[in-house]
Amino acid sequence: MLRLLTPHYRIGRVWELTPERLQQWGLHTLLLDVDCTLTRYSQGEALPEAVAWIEQLRLSGFGLCLVSNGMGPRIRGFAERLELPCVAKAMKPLPWGIRQALRKLQAEPSQTAIVGDQLFADVLAGRLAGIRSILVDPIHPEEEPWYTRMKRLPERFLLARHEAYLSDTLSRQHSDIHTD
């Protein structure tokens, strides 16, 4: 069960994902969440850093599609300004919106990841759809609606537990390698 809520990768902001890093991971397509991933909650424009990053990925040949639970008109307008395809009202964590985006881009699931800020929406949707997930730190989560902020506490607990597990595992591996 915890595996379904564990991201494959974790970073601070989307613009830390360089084309080289993504290629090393074998990724050619990214499905992008909008709110608190590319912009502040319910804003109509992507942050300038996100716009520059999207352009860099586009020039490097990456397939990109917005996949958001946001309402259609706002997300479609957001996508048009970025010149990207989109799936609005994606109903994440259900995998249908992700599958729709994969079809739109004719993308291979094994070479695709979803990038988003929520374990219970983006990461779980990616896992259920059979693609990788990249969890980013949310942009201004204090601006989110109460029902999203409620999920942040269990997310922090699960992430701390996962990081403690990884730390313990690496520590044991390190002690196995270096014997006195």
PyMOL CGO cylinders between C-alpha atoms (Angstrom):
from pymol import cmd
from pymol.cgo import CYLINDER

trace = [
    CYLINDER, 0.00, 0.00, 0.00, 2.76, 2.47, 0.89, 0.3, 1, 1, 1, 1, 1, 1,
    CYLINDER, 2.76, 2.47, 0.89, 4.42, 1.76, -2.44, 0.3, 1, 1, 1, 1, 1, 1,
    CYLINDER, 4.42, 1.76, -2.44, 1.41, 3.35, -4.17, 0.3, 1, 1, 1, 1, 1, 1,
    CYLINDER, 1.41, 3.35, -4.17, 2.14, 6.58, -2.28, 0.3, 1, 1, 1, 1, 1, 1,
    CYLINDER, 2.14, 6.58, -2.28, 5.90, 6.58, -2.79, 0.3, 1, 1, 1, 1, 1, 1,
    CYLINDER, 5.90, 6.58, -2.79, 7.27, 8.83, -5.54, 0.3, 1, 1, 1, 1, 1, 1,
    CYLINDER, 7.27, 8.83, -5.54, 9.97, 7.47, -7.81, 0.3, 1, 1, 1, 1, 1, 1,
    CYLINDER, 9.97, 7.47, -7.81, 11.85, 10.77, -7.56, 0.3, 1, 1, 1, 1, 1, 1,
    CYLINDER, 11.85, 10.77, -7.56, 11.61, 13.84, -5.36, 0.3, 1, 1, 1, 1, 1, 1,
    CYLINDER, 11.61, 13.84, -5.36, 12.89, 17.37, -6.07, 0.3, 1, 1, 1, 1, 1, 1,
    CYLINDER, 12.89, 17.37, -6.07, 12.30, 20.92, -4.93, 0.3, 1, 1, 1, 1, 1, 1,
    CYLINDER, 12.30, 20.92, -4.93, 10.94, 22.63, -8.06, 0.3, 1, 1, 1, 1, 1, 1,
    CYLINDER, 10.94, 22.63, -8.06, 10.18, 21.46, -11.60, 0.3, 1, 1, 1, 1, 1, 1,
    CYLINDER, 10.18, 21.46, -11.60, 12.90, 23.64, -13.11, 0.3, 1, 1, 1, 1, 1, 1,
    CYLINDER, 12.90, 23.64, -13.11, 15.49, 21.50, -11.29, 0.3, 1, 1, 1, 1, 1, 1,
    CYLINDER, 15.49, 21.50, -11.29, 14.65, 18.71, -13.76, 0.3, 1, 1, 1, 1, 1, 1,
    CYLINDER, 14.65, 18.71, -13.76, 17.16, 19.23, -16.54, 0.3, 1, 1, 1, 1, 1, 1,
    CYLINDER, 17.16, 19.23, -16.54, 16.77, 17.51, -19.90, 0.3, 1, 1, 1, 1, 1, 1,
    CYLINDER, 16.77, 17.51, -19.90, 19.99, 15.61, -19.15, 0.3, 1, 1, 1, 1, 1, 1,
    CYLINDER, 19.99, 15.61, -19.15, 18.69, 14.29, -15.83, 0.3, 1, 1, 1, 1, 1, 1,
    CYLINDER, 18.69, 14.29, -15.83, 15.39, 13.24, -17.40, 0.3, 1, 1, 1, 1, 1, 1,
    CYLINDER, 15.39, 13.24, -17.40, 17.21, 11.47, -20.24, 0.3, 1, 1, 1, 1, 1, 1,
    CYLINDER, 17.21, 11.47, -20.24, 19.41, 9.65, -17.71, 0.3, 1, 1, 1, 1, 1, 1,
    CYLINDER, 19.41, 9.65, -17.71, 16.22, 8.39, -16.11, 0.3, 1, 1, 1, 1, 1, 1,
    CYLINDER, 16.22, 8.39, -16.11, 14.96, 7.22, -19.51, 0.3, 1, 1, 1, 1, 1, 1,
    CYLINDER, 14.96, 7.22, -19.51, 12.12, 9.73, -19.63, 0.3, 1, 1, 1, 1, 1, 1,
    CYLINDER, 12.12, 9.73, -19.63, 10.87, 11.32, -22.85, 0.3, 1, 1, 1, 1, 1, 1,
    CYLINDER, 10.87, 11.32, -22.85, 7.43, 12.54, -21.77, 0.3, 1, 1, 1, 1, 1, 1,
    CYLINDER, 7.43, 12.54, -21.77, 6.22, 14.50, -18.74, 0.3, 1, 1, 1, 1, 1, 1,
    CYLINDER, 6.22, 14.50, -18.74, 2.65, 14.96, -17.58, 0.3, 1, 1, 1, 1, 1, 1,
    CYLINDER, 2.65, 14.96, -17.58, 2.51, 18.15, -15.56, 0.3, 1, 1, 1, 1, 1, 1,
    CYLINDER, 2.51, 18.15, -15.56, 0.23, 19.10, -12.71, 0.3, 1, 1, 1, 1, 1, 1,
    CYLINDER, 0.23, 19.10, -12.71, -0.63, 22.81, -12.65, 0.3, 1, 1, 1, 1, 1, 1,
    CYLINDER, -0.63, 22.81, -12.65, -1.60, 24.22, -9.24, 0.3, 1, 1, 1, 1, 1, 1,
    CYLINDER, -1.60, 24.22, -9.24, 1.29, 24.43, -6.76, 0.3, 1, 1, 1, 1, 1, 1,
    CYLINDER, 1.29, 24.43, -6.76, 3.55, 22.71, -9.32, 0.3, 1, 1, 1, 1, 1, 1,
    CYLINDER, 3.55, 22.71, -9.32, 3.87, 25.25, -12.16, 0.3, 1, 1, 1, 1, 1, 1,
    CYLINDER, 3.87, 25.25, -12.16, 2.17, 28.17, -10.43, 0.3, 1, 1, 1, 1, 1, 1,
    CYLINDER, 2.17, 28.17, -10.43, 0.54, 29.31, -7.23, 0.3, 1, 1, 1, 1, 1, 1,
    CYLINDER, 0.54, 29.31, -7.23, -2.89, 27.85, -6.52, 0.3, 1, 1, 1, 1, 1, 1,
    CYLINDER, -2.89, 27.85, -6.52, -5.60, 28.99, -8.98, 0.3, 1, 1, 1, 1, 1, 1,
    CYLINDER, -5.60, 28.99, -8.98, -3.38, 31.46, -10.83, 0.3, 1, 1, 1, 1, 1, 1,
    CYLINDER, -3.38, 31.46, -10.83, -3.84, 31.95, -14.53, 0.3, 1, 1, 1, 1, 1, 1,
    CYLINDER, -3.84, 31.95, -14.53, -0.16, 32.13, -15.47, 0.3, 1, 1, 1, 1, 1, 1,
    CYLINDER, -0.16, 32.13, -15.47, 2.79, 29.82, -14.92, 0.3, 1, 1, 1, 1, 1, 1,
    CYLINDER, 2.79, 29.82, -14.92, 5.73, 31.18, -12.97, 0.3, 1, 1, 1, 1, 1, 1,
    CYLINDER, 5.73, 31.18, -12.97, 8.44, 32.63, -15.24, 0.3, 1, 1, 1, 1, 1, 1,
    CYLINDER, 8.44, 32.63, -15.24, 10.87, 29.90, -14.16, 0.3, 1, 1, 1, 1, 1, 1,
    CYLINDER, 10.87, 29.90, -14.16, 8.33, 27.24, -15.14, 0.3, 1, 1, 1, 1, 1, 1,
    CYLINDER, 8.33, 27.24, -15.14, 7.73, 28.87, -18.54, 0.3, 1, 1, 1, 1, 1, 1,
    CYLINDER, 7.73, 28.87, -18.54, 11.48, 28.93, -19.26, 0.3, 1, 1, 1, 1, 1, 1,
    CYLINDER, 11.48, 28.93, -19.26, 11.81, 25.31, -18.11, 0.3, 1, 1, 1, 1, 1, 1,
    CYLINDER, 11.81, 25.31, -18.11, 8.92, 24.16, -20.34, 0.3, 1, 1, 1, 1, 1, 1,
    CYLINDER, 8.92, 24.16, -20.34, 10.54, 25.90, -23.32, 0.3, 1, 1, 1, 1, 1, 1,
    CYLINDER, 10.54, 25.90, -23.32, 13.87, 24.22, -22.55, 0.3, 1, 1, 1, 1, 1, 1,
    CYLINDER, 13.87, 24.22, -22.55, 12.19, 20.79, -22.47, 0.3, 1, 1, 1, 1, 1, 1,
    CYLINDER, 12.19, 20.79, -22.47, 10.23, 21.51, -25.63, 0.3, 1, 1, 1, 1, 1, 1,
    CYLINDER, 10.23, 21.51, -25.63, 13.46, 22.48, -27.46, 0.3, 1, 1, 1, 1, 1, 1,
    CYLINDER, 13.46, 22.48, -27.46, 15.03, 19.25, -26.18, 0.3, 1, 1, 1, 1, 1, 1,
    CYLINDER, 15.03, 19.25, -26.18, 12.24, 17.20, -27.76, 0.3, 1, 1, 1, 1, 1, 1,
    CYLINDER, 12.24, 17.20, -27.76, 10.26, 16.18, -24.67, 0.3, 1, 1, 1, 1, 1, 1,
    CYLINDER, 10.26, 16.18, -24.67, 6.57, 15.44, -24.92, 0.3, 1, 1, 1, 1, 1, 1,
    CYLINDER, 6.57, 15.44, -24.92, 4.58, 17.56, -22.45, 0.3, 1, 1, 1, 1, 1, 1,
    CYLINDER, 4.58, 17.56, -22.45, 0.94, 17.63, -21.39, 0.3, 1, 1, 1, 1, 1, 1,
    CYLINDER, 0.94, 17.63, -21.39, -0.85, 19.33, -18.51, 0.3, 1, 1, 1, 1, 1, 1,
    CYLINDER, -0.85, 19.33, -18.51, -2.91, 16.94, -16.36, 0.3, 1, 1, 1, 1, 1, 1,
    CYLINDER, -2.91, 16.94, -16.36, -4.95, 18.78, -13.75, 0.3, 1, 1, 1, 1, 1, 1,
    CYLINDER, -4.95, 18.78, -13.75, -7.97, 18.26, -11.56, 0.3, 1, 1, 1, 1, 1, 1,
    CYLINDER, -7.97, 18.26, -11.56, -8.74, 21.95, -12.17, 0.3, 1, 1, 1, 1, 1, 1,
    CYLINDER, -8.74, 21.95, -12.17, -11.80, 23.10, -14.06, 0.3, 1, 1, 1, 1, 1, 1,
    CYLINDER, -11.80, 23.10, -14.06, -11.75, 22.94, -17.85, 0.3, 1, 1, 1, 1, 1, 1,
    CYLINDER, -11.75, 22.94, -17.85, -11.86, 26.60, -18.94, 0.3, 1, 1, 1, 1, 1, 1,
    CYLINDER, -11.86, 26.60, -18.94, -9.08, 27.75, -16.58, 0.3, 1, 1, 1, 1, 1, 1,
    CYLINDER, -9.08, 27.75, -16.58, -6.80, 24.79, -17.36, 0.3, 1, 1, 1, 1, 1, 1,
    CYLINDER, -6.80, 24.79, -17.36, -7.45, 24.99, -21.11, 0.3, 1, 1, 1, 1, 1, 1,
    CYLINDER, -7.45, 24.99, -21.11, -6.57, 28.71, -21.04, 0.3, 1, 1, 1, 1, 1, 1,
    CYLINDER, -6.57, 28.71, -21.04, -3.44, 27.94, -19.04, 0.3, 1, 1, 1, 1, 1, 1,
    CYLINDER, -3.44, 27.94, -19.04, -2.47, 25.24, -21.57, 0.3, 1, 1, 1, 1, 1, 1,
    CYLINDER, -2.47, 25.24, -21.57, -3.14, 27.52, -24.55, 0.3, 1, 1, 1, 1, 1, 1,
    CYLINDER, -3.14, 27.52, -24.55, -0.82, 30.20, -23.14, 0.3, 1, 1, 1, 1, 1, 1,
    CYLINDER, -0.82, 30.20, -23.14, 1.90, 27.54, -22.75, 0.3, 1, 1, 1, 1, 1, 1,
    CYLINDER, 1.90, 27.54, -22.75, 1.04, 25.98, -26.13, 0.3, 1, 1, 1, 1, 1, 1,
    CYLINDER, 1.04, 25.98, -26.13, 0.60, 22.56, -24.51, 0.3, 1, 1, 1, 1, 1, 1,
    CYLINDER, 0.60, 22.56, -24.51, -2.10, 19.91, -24.74, 0.3, 1, 1, 1, 1, 1, 1,
    CYLINDER, -2.10, 19.91, -24.74, -4.05, 19.32, -21.55, 0.3, 1, 1, 1, 1, 1, 1,
    CYLINDER, -4.05, 19.32, -21.55, -6.41, 17.04, -19.69, 0.3, 1, 1, 1, 1, 1, 1,
    CYLINDER, -6.41, 17.04, -19.69, -8.59, 19.07, -17.31, 0.3, 1, 1, 1, 1, 1, 1,
    CYLINDER, -8.59, 19.07, -17.31, -10.84, 17.62, -14.61, 0.3, 1, 1, 1, 1, 1, 1,
    CYLINDER, -10.84, 17.62, -14.61, -8.50, 14.61, -14.68, 0.3, 1, 1, 1, 1, 1, 1,
    CYLINDER, -8.50, 14.61, -14.68, -9.99, 13.09, -11.51, 0.3, 1, 1, 1, 1, 1, 1,
    CYLINDER, -9.99, 13.09, -11.51, -6.60, 12.20, -10.05, 0.3, 1, 1, 1, 1, 1, 1,
    CYLINDER, -6.60, 12.20, -10.05, -5.82, 9.88, -8.29, 0.3, 1, 1, 1, 1, 1, 1,
    CYLINDER, -5.82, 9.88, -8.29, -7.89, 7.82, -10.71, 0.3, 1, 1, 1, 1, 1, 1,
    CYLINDER, -7.89, 7.82, -10.71, -5.66, 6.89, -13.66, 0.3, 1, 1, 1, 1, 1, 1,
    CYLINDER, -5.66, 6.89, -13.66, -8.08, 7.87, -16.46, 0.3, 1, 1, 1, 1, 1, 1,
    CYLINDER, -8.08, 7.87, -16.46, -6.74, 11.39, -17.02, 0.3, 1, 1, 1, 1, 1, 1,
    CYLINDER, -6.74, 11.39, -17.02, -3.21, 10.08, -17.23, 0.3, 1, 1, 1, 1, 1, 1,
    CYLINDER, -3.21, 10.08, -17.23, -4.23, 7.42, -19.72, 0.3, 1, 1, 1, 1, 1, 1,
    CYLINDER, -4.23, 7.42, -19.72, -5.98, 10.09, -21.78, 0.3, 1, 1, 1, 1, 1, 1,
    CYLINDER, -5.98, 10.09, -21.78, -2.80, 12.22, -21.80, 0.3, 1, 1, 1, 1, 1, 1,
    CYLINDER, -2.80, 12.22, -21.80, -0.70, 9.20, -22.83, 0.3, 1, 1, 1, 1, 1, 1,
    CYLINDER, -0.70, 9.20, -22.83, -3.05, 8.65, -25.78, 0.3, 1, 1, 1, 1, 1, 1,
    CYLINDER, -3.05, 8.65, -25.78, -2.96, 12.34, -26.76, 0.3, 1, 1, 1, 1, 1, 1,
    CYLINDER, -2.96, 12.34, -26.76, 0.84, 12.28, -26.86, 0.3, 1, 1, 1, 1, 1, 1,
    CYLINDER, 0.84, 12.28, -26.86, 1.12, 8.70, -28.14, 0.3, 1, 1, 1, 1, 1, 1,
    CYLINDER, 1.12, 8.70, -28.14, 3.60, 8.22, -25.30, 0.3, 1, 1, 1, 1, 1, 1,
    CYLINDER, 3.60, 8.22, -25.30, 5.11, 5.05, -23.92, 0.3, 1, 1, 1, 1, 1, 1,
    CYLINDER, 5.11, 5.05, -23.92, 4.22, 4.60, -20.23, 0.3, 1, 1, 1, 1, 1, 1,
    CYLINDER, 4.22, 4.60, -20.23, 7.72, 3.29, -19.48, 0.3, 1, 1, 1, 1, 1, 1,
    CYLINDER, 7.72, 3.29, -19.48, 9.21, 6.57, -20.74, 0.3, 1, 1, 1, 1, 1, 1,
    CYLINDER, 9.21, 6.57, -20.74, 6.68, 8.85, -19.03, 0.3, 1, 1, 1, 1, 1, 1,
    CYLINDER, 6.68, 8.85, -19.03, 6.41, 10.44, -15.59, 0.3, 1, 1, 1, 1, 1, 1,
    CYLINDER, 6.41, 10.44, -15.59, 3.86, 12.65, -13.89, 0.3, 1, 1, 1, 1, 1, 1,
    CYLINDER, 3.86, 12.65, -13.89, 5.26, 15.69, -12.11, 0.3, 1, 1, 1, 1, 1, 1,
    CYLINDER, 5.26, 15.69, -12.11, 3.17, 17.07, -9.26, 0.3, 1, 1, 1, 1, 1, 1,
    CYLINDER, 3.17, 17.07, -9.26, 3.04, 18.22, -5.66, 0.3, 1, 1, 1, 1, 1, 1,
    CYLINDER, 3.04, 18.22, -5.66, 0.59, 15.77, -4.04, 0.3, 1, 1, 1, 1, 1, 1,
    CYLINDER, 0.59, 15.77, -4.04, 1.07, 12.18, -2.90, 0.3, 1, 1, 1, 1, 1, 1,
    CYLINDER, 1.07, 12.18, -2.90, -2.66, 11.44, -2.79, 0.3, 1, 1, 1, 1, 1, 1,
    CYLINDER, -2.66, 11.44, -2.79, -3.35, 12.85, -6.27, 0.3, 1, 1, 1, 1, 1, 1,
    CYLINDER, -3.35, 12.85, -6.27, -0.29, 12.94, -8.54, 0.3, 1, 1, 1, 1, 1, 1,
    CYLINDER, -0.29, 12.94, -8.54, 1.91, 10.15, -7.16, 0.3, 1, 1, 1, 1, 1, 1,
    CYLINDER, 1.91, 10.15, -7.16, -0.99, 7.76, -6.60, 0.3, 1, 1, 1, 1, 1, 1,
    CYLINDER, -0.99, 7.76, -6.60, -2.41, 8.50, -10.07, 0.3, 1, 1, 1, 1, 1, 1,
    CYLINDER, -2.41, 8.50, -10.07, 0.97, 7.83, -11.64, 0.3, 1, 1, 1, 1, 1, 1,
    CYLINDER, 0.97, 7.83, -11.64, 1.36, 4.54, -9.80, 0.3, 1, 1, 1, 1, 1, 1,
    CYLINDER, 1.36, 4.54, -9.80, -2.17, 3.42, -10.71, 0.3, 1, 1, 1, 1, 1, 1,
    CYLINDER, -2.17, 3.42, -10.71, -1.56, 4.30, -14.37, 0.3, 1, 1, 1, 1, 1, 1,
    CYLINDER, -1.56, 4.30, -14.37, 1.76, 2.44, -14.45, 0.3, 1, 1, 1, 1, 1, 1,
    CYLINDER, 1.76, 2.44, -14.45, 4.04, 5.44, -14.98, 0.3, 1, 1, 1, 1, 1, 1,
    CYLINDER, 4.04, 5.44, -14.98, 6.75, 7.00, -12.83, 0.3, 1, 1, 1, 1, 1, 1,
    CYLINDER, 6.75, 7.00, -12.83, 6.12, 9.95, -10.55, 0.3, 1, 1, 1, 1, 1, 1,
    CYLINDER, 6.12, 9.95, -10.55, 8.21, 12.95, -9.62, 0.3, 1, 1, 1, 1, 1, 1,
    CYLINDER, 8.21, 12.95, -9.62, 7.10, 14.74, -6.46, 0.3, 1, 1, 1, 1, 1, 1,
    CYLINDER, 7.10, 14.74, -6.46, 7.92, 18.43, -6.15, 0.3, 1, 1, 1, 1, 1, 1,
    CYLINDER, 7.92, 18.43, -6.15, 7.61, 20.71, -3.14, 0.3, 1, 1, 1, 1, 1, 1,
    CYLINDER, 7.61, 20.71, -3.14, 4.34, 22.65, -3.43, 0.3, 1, 1, 1, 1, 1, 1,
    CYLINDER, 4.34, 22.65, -3.43, 4.49, 26.32, -4.37, 0.3, 1, 1, 1, 1, 1, 1,
    CYLINDER, 4.49, 26.32, -4.37, 2.73, 28.34, -1.61, 0.3, 1, 1, 1, 1, 1, 1,
    CYLINDER, 2.73, 28.34, -1.61, 0.64, 25.49, -0.16, 0.3, 1, 1, 1, 1, 1, 1,
    CYLINDER, 0.64, 25.49, -0.16, -0.87, 27.92, 2.36, 0.3, 1, 1, 1, 1, 1, 1,
    CYLINDER, -0.87, 27.92, 2.36, -2.98, 29.30, -0.51, 0.3, 1, 1, 1, 1, 1, 1,
    CYLINDER, -2.98, 29.30, -0.51, -4.62, 25.95, -1.23, 0.3, 1, 1, 1, 1, 1, 1,
    CYLINDER, -4.62, 25.95, -1.23, -8.22, 25.20, -0.24, 0.3, 1, 1, 1, 1, 1, 1,
    CYLINDER, -8.22, 25.20, -0.24, -8.78, 23.61, 3.16, 0.3, 1, 1, 1, 1, 1, 1,
    CYLINDER, -8.78, 23.61, 3.16, -9.47, 20.13, 1.71, 0.3, 1, 1, 1, 1, 1, 1,
    CYLINDER, -9.47, 20.13, 1.71, -6.05, 20.08, 0.04, 0.3, 1, 1, 1, 1, 1, 1,
    CYLINDER, -6.05, 20.08, 0.04, -4.25, 21.50, 3.09, 0.3, 1, 1, 1, 1, 1, 1,
    CYLINDER, -4.25, 21.50, 3.09, -5.84, 18.72, 5.18, 0.3, 1, 1, 1, 1, 1, 1,
    CYLINDER, -5.84, 18.72, 5.18, -3.95, 16.14, 3.11, 0.3, 1, 1, 1, 1, 1, 1,
    CYLINDER, -3.95, 16.14, 3.11, -0.58, 17.82, 3.71, 0.3, 1, 1, 1, 1, 1, 1,
    CYLINDER, -0.58, 17.82, 3.71, -0.18, 16.49, 7.28, 0.3, 1, 1, 1, 1, 1, 1,
    CYLINDER, -0.18, 16.49, 7.28, -0.50, 12.79, 6.35, 0.3, 1, 1, 1, 1, 1, 1,
    CYLINDER, -0.50, 12.79, 6.35, 1.71, 13.49, 3.32, 0.3, 1, 1, 1, 1, 1, 1,
    CYLINDER, 1.71, 13.49, 3.32, 4.45, 14.90, 5.56, 0.3, 1, 1, 1, 1, 1, 1,
    CYLINDER, 4.45, 14.90, 5.56, 4.14, 11.88, 7.87, 0.3, 1, 1, 1, 1, 1, 1,
    CYLINDER, 4.14, 11.88, 7.87, 4.43, 9.40, 4.99, 0.3, 1, 1, 1, 1, 1, 1,
    CYLINDER, 4.43, 9.40, 4.99, 7.35, 11.26, 3.41, 0.3, 1, 1, 1, 1, 1, 1,
    CYLINDER, 7.35, 11.26, 3.41, 9.21, 11.43, 6.74, 0.3, 1, 1, 1, 1, 1, 1,
    CYLINDER, 9.21, 11.43, 6.74, 8.63, 7.72, 7.27, 0.3, 1, 1, 1, 1, 1, 1,
    CYLINDER, 8.63, 7.72, 7.27, 9.86, 6.95, 3.75, 0.3, 1, 1, 1, 1, 1, 1,
    CYLINDER, 9.86, 6.95, 3.75, 12.97, 9.12, 4.20, 0.3, 1, 1, 1, 1, 1, 1,
    CYLINDER, 12.97, 9.12, 4.20, 13.73, 7.45, 7.56, 0.3, 1, 1, 1, 1, 1, 1,
    CYLINDER, 13.73, 7.45, 7.56, 13.44, 4.05, 5.87, 0.3, 1, 1, 1, 1, 1, 1,
    CYLINDER, 13.44, 4.05, 5.87, 15.80, 5.12, 3.08, 0.3, 1, 1, 1, 1, 1, 1,
    CYLINDER, 15.80, 5.12, 3.08, 18.27, 6.59, 5.55, 0.3, 1, 1, 1, 1, 1, 1,
    CYLINDER, 18.27, 6.59, 5.55, 18.25, 3.40, 7.61, 0.3, 1, 1, 1, 1, 1, 1,
    CYLINDER, 18.25, 3.40, 7.61, 18.64, 1.24, 4.50, 0.3, 1, 1, 1, 1, 1, 1,
    CYLINDER, 18.64, 1.24, 4.50, 21.57, 3.31, 3.21, 0.3, 1, 1, 1, 1, 1, 1,
    CYLINDER, 21.57, 3.31, 3.21, 23.16, 3.28, 6.65, 0.3, 1, 1, 1, 1, 1, 1,
    CYLINDER, 23.16, 3.28, 6.65, 22.96, -0.53, 6.80, 0.3, 1, 1, 1, 1, 1, 1,
    CYLINDER, 22.96, -0.53, 6.80, 24.33, -0.82, 3.27, 0.3, 1, 1, 1, 1, 1, 1,
    CYLINDER, 24.33, -0.82, 3.27, 27.17, 1.54, 4.21, 0.3, 1, 1, 1, 1, 1, 1,
    CYLINDER, 27.17, 1.54, 4.21, 28.00, -0.50, 7.33, 0.3, 1, 1, 1, 1, 1, 1,
    CYLINDER, 28.00, -0.50, 7.33, 28.03, -3.70, 5.26, 0.3, 1, 1, 1, 1, 1, 1,
    CYLINDER, 28.03, -3.70, 5.26, 30.54, -2.19, 2.85, 0.3, 1, 1, 1, 1, 1, 1,
    CYLINDER, 30.54, -2.19, 2.85, 32.88, -0.63, 5.40, 0.3, 1, 1, 1, 1, 1, 1,
    CYLINDER, 32.88, -0.63, 5.40, 33.85, -3.21, 7.99, 0.3, 1, 1, 1, 1, 1, 1,
    CYLINDER, 33.85, -3.21, 7.99, 36.39, -2.45, 10.70, 0.3, 1, 1, 1, 1, 1, 1,
]
cmd.load_cgo(trace, "trace")
